[in-house]
Amino acid sequence: MSGRSDSLDAVRGTAIALVVGYHYWPRLEHASDIGVDLFFVLSGYLIGGILLDNRQSPGSLSTFYYRRAFRILPLYWLLLATASISAVRPDWWFLAFGQNFEWIASNSFPVGDPLSVTWSLAIEEQFYLLLPALVWFLSSRWLVRALWTFVILAPVSRWAAFHFSASAVFLLLPCRLDTLMGGTLIACFVRGNARSPGRWLLLALVAPGLDAGLHLIDRFHNAPLMSPNALLFSVLLLAVARLPEFRIVLLRPFCWLGTGAYAIYLFHLPILALCGDNKAGAILVTGVAALVSWRCIERPLIGFARSRWAYRLPRAELPQLI
């Protein structure tokens, strides 16, 4: 039932360890950015793979959204409910996954707030509206062209957004599409959609070069370079996807972290606050909470969604998010 990949769980576990590491020890300045970029590339790969493998399946879009809802919403609603009984009162933006827009418009990103981590979840949910539409309406050739276009335009989007709001560089979907669409391109590549690998290699260098060039010609543009990370993590993911499954003892903790990553991501900050900034205690409680969440909430709901909404055509073997 799991259909999970140890290799990809280890990647996901590494990403969540970096994010939690930064939030618990802020001196690890860039750990969270690296972790989120890695998450986005992995998400693009997995979600893109699911959609590509089932694009000919009748009712594939409704099946996709039902299964995503059962994967994402229960724990998310639990987080919002937990926040609503504390001093933090989530507004309607959170129900629509539009909190990133509200934070940009009000210039009030809530650093350290238990709900602050949901910015990346909002971007991901918006990605779930864009990518299925592309896969559904475009042929394989035009889909690949569209994906490369989004990857190349991402640094331009960040440059334009930076002059409007520095936080928009991090919080807007168009500014993060080199990671998300980069992962989807890897999903296309492993399915044989790269007719010219040499051309793909050249295209892969365009976004990092454009990112660096915009920083050189605009001395006021001091947002972080993100496209090199997107390229690096996409190459890393391609290497991991090509490797046979491994069961190395030293990596098992990262595989476990990958299994519990969603609950860890949502609740590690509230738990730290409840533990009075006792980091060792917070790590222990977060681990136990993630284990309970996986066994009692996530896995049963995933199983129900898979049995209730099954894709109708045979699929290539692909590690699933749900």
Secondary structure as the mmCIF struct_conf table of DSSP 4:
data_model
#
loop_
_struct_conf.conf_type_id
_struct_conf.id
_struct_conf.beg_label_comp_id
_struct_conf.beg_label_asym_id
_struct_conf.beg_label_seq_id
_struct_conf.end_label_comp_id
_struct_conf.end_label_asym_id
_struct_conf.end_label_seq_id
HELX_RH_AL_P HELX_RH_AL_P1 ASP A 6 TYR A 24
TURN_TY1_P TURN_TY1_P1 PRO A 26 ARG A 27
BEND BEND1 LEU A 28 LEU A 28
TURN_TY1_P TURN_TY1_P2 GLU A 29 HIS A 30
HELX_RH_AL_P HELX_RH_AL_P2 ALA A 31 ASP A 53
TURN_TY1_P TURN_TY1_P3 ASN A 54 GLN A 56
BEND BEND2 SER A 57 SER A 57
TURN_TY1_P TURN_TY1_P4 PRO A 58 GLY A 59
HELX_RH_AL_P HELX_RH_AL_P3 SER A 60 SER A 84
TURN_TY1_P TURN_TY1_P5 ILE A 85 ILE A 85
BEND BEND3 SER A 86 ALA A 87
HELX_RH_AL_P HELX_RH_AL_P4 TRP A 92 LEU A 95
TURN_TY1_P TURN_TY1_P6 ALA A 96 PHE A 97
HELX_RH_AL_P HELX_RH_AL_P5 GLN A 99 SER A 106
TURN_TY1_P TURN_TY1_P7 ASN A 107 ASN A 107
TURN_TY1_P TURN_TY1_P8 VAL A 111 GLY A 112
TURN_TY1_P TURN_TY1_P9 PRO A 114 VAL A 117
HELX_RH_AL_P HELX_RH_AL_P6 THR A 118 PHE A 137
BEND BEND4 LEU A 138 LEU A 138
HELX_RH_AL_P HELX_RH_AL_P7 SER A 140 PHE A 162
TURN_TY1_P TURN_TY1_P10 HIS A 163 PHE A 164
TURN_TY1_P TURN_TY1_P11 ALA A 166 SER A 167
HELX_RH_AL_P HELX_RH_AL_P8 ALA A 168 LEU A 171
HELX_RH_3T_P HELX_RH_3T_P1 LEU A 173 ARG A 176
HELX_RH_AL_P HELX_RH_AL_P9 LEU A 177 VAL A 190
TURN_TY1_P TURN_TY1_P12 ARG A 191 GLY A 192
BEND BEND5 ARG A 195 ARG A 195
HELX_RH_AL_P HELX_RH_AL_P10 PRO A 197 ILE A 217
TURN_TY1_P TURN_TY1_P13 ARG A 219 PHE A 220
HELX_LH_PP_P HELX_LH_PP_P1 ALA A 223 LEU A 225
HELX_RH_AL_P HELX_RH_AL_P11 SER A 227 ARG A 242
BEND BEND6 LEU A 243 LEU A 243
HELX_LH_PP_P HELX_LH_PP_P2 PRO A 244 GLU A 245
HELX_RH_3T_P HELX_RH_3T_P2 VAL A 249 LEU A 251
HELX_RH_AL_P HELX_RH_AL_P12 ARG A 252 THR A 259
TURN_TY1_P TURN_TY1_P14 GLY A 260 GLY A 260
HELX_RH_AL_P HELX_RH_AL_P13 ALA A 261 LEU A 274
TURN_TY1_P TURN_TY1_P15 CYS A 275 ASP A 277
HELX_RH_AL_P HELX_RH_AL_P14 LYS A 279 SER A 293
HELX_RH_PI_P HELX_RH_PI_P1 TRP A 294 GLU A 298
HELX_RH_AL_P HELX_RH_AL_P15 ARG A 299 ARG A 308
BEND BEND7 TRP A 309 TRP A 309
BEND BEND8 ARG A 312 LEU A 313
#
